[in-house]
Amino acid sequence: MTTADFRTTAARVACDVNVAGVPWPAYKVIALVLGAVVALVVGVATTTAATAVLAGAGVGTVTWVVFSAFCAATR
């Protein structure tokens, strides 16, 4: 194994999370959790489903894009 292979493997391990034995990129799990939490909080606060869904989707999308760029930069 060369140094480049080791760095790629180390970066992949740092960006992966096991979900039911399947490796998922950590940014996907973080985005899904944050989106669900924001949707729940906004839904309880406003009692409007449309606002809650849009807020959760917006936070999830922004989180997904930002963290995916960060994880891609470390590879």
Phi and psi in degrees as a GROMACS rama.xvg file:
@    title "Ramachandran Plot"
@    xaxis  label "Phi"
@    yaxis  label "Psi"
@TYPE xy
-86.5597  172.156  THR-2
-63.9448  -38.6249  THR-3
-63.9177  -39.9781  ALA-4
-64.2174  -40.155  ASP-5
-64.5063  -42.7728  PHE-6
-64.9631  -40.3071  ARG-7
-64.43  -43.3616  THR-8
-65.3234  -41.9082  THR-9
-64.4884  -40.8506  ALA-10
-66.673  -38.8128  ALA-11
-65.76  -40.9058  ARG-12
-64.1112  -39.6961  VAL-13
-68.2581  -26.4827  ALA-14
-98.7065  -0.537637  CYS-15
-108.635  147.281  ASP-16
-130.618  135.489  VAL-17
-82.2111  122.454  ASN-18
-119.442  108.29  VAL-19
56.0316  38.3321  ALA-20
82.2175  1.40173  GLY-21
-109.903  126.265  VAL-22
-71.1334  124.824  PRO-23
-116.055  145.36  TRP-24
-61.9741  135.831  PRO-25
-60.9116  -33.8645  ALA-26
-65.4398  -29.2841  TYR-27
-68.949  -42.1418  LYS-28
-66.0611  -43.5201  VAL-29
-62.5301  -43.629  ILE-30
-64.4919  -41.7579  ALA-31
-65.1116  -42.6801  LEU-32
-66.7268  -47.5657  VAL-33
-62.2534  -41.6937  LEU-34
-61.6544  -41.848  GLY-35
-67.6222  -41.2165  ALA-36
-64.5397  -45.6823  VAL-37
-63.5484  -42.1644  VAL-38
-61.6409  -40.959  ALA-39
-66.3479  -47.07  LEU-40
-64.6725  -46.4104  VAL-41
-66.7905  -37.0559  VAL-42
-63.3178  -41.2669  GLY-43
-70.0873  -39.3312  VAL-44
-71.2271  -38.312  ALA-45
-105.075  -15.8113  THR-46
52.4811  30.6369  THR-47
-123.381  118.579  THR-48
-66.1228  -39.2439  ALA-49
-62.9748  -43.9202  ALA-50
-64.6597  -41.9562  THR-51
-64.372  -43.8381  ALA-52
-66.605  -43.6373  VAL-53
-65.6287  -41.0338  LEU-54
-65.7709  -45.1698  ALA-55
-63.0512  -41.1796  GLY-56
-67.0961  -38.9748  ALA-57
-64.5978  -46.9742  GLY-58
-64.5813  -42.5316  VAL-59
-62.0229  -42.2228  GLY-60
-66.7986  -46.3121  THR-61
-63.5021  -42.7869  VAL-62
-61.7127  -44.8113  THR-63
-58.7644  -48.0549  TRP-64
-67.6639  -45.7491  VAL-65
-65.171  -48.8543  VAL-66
-71.6221  -29.236  PHE-67
-68.5831  -36.5551  SER-68
-66.1662  -39.6392  ALA-69
-65.1474  -43.8013  PHE-70
-68.5757  -36.5535  CYS-71
-67.9687  -32.4216  ALA-72
-71.186  -26.5237  ALA-73
-83.0077  -9.9068  THR-74
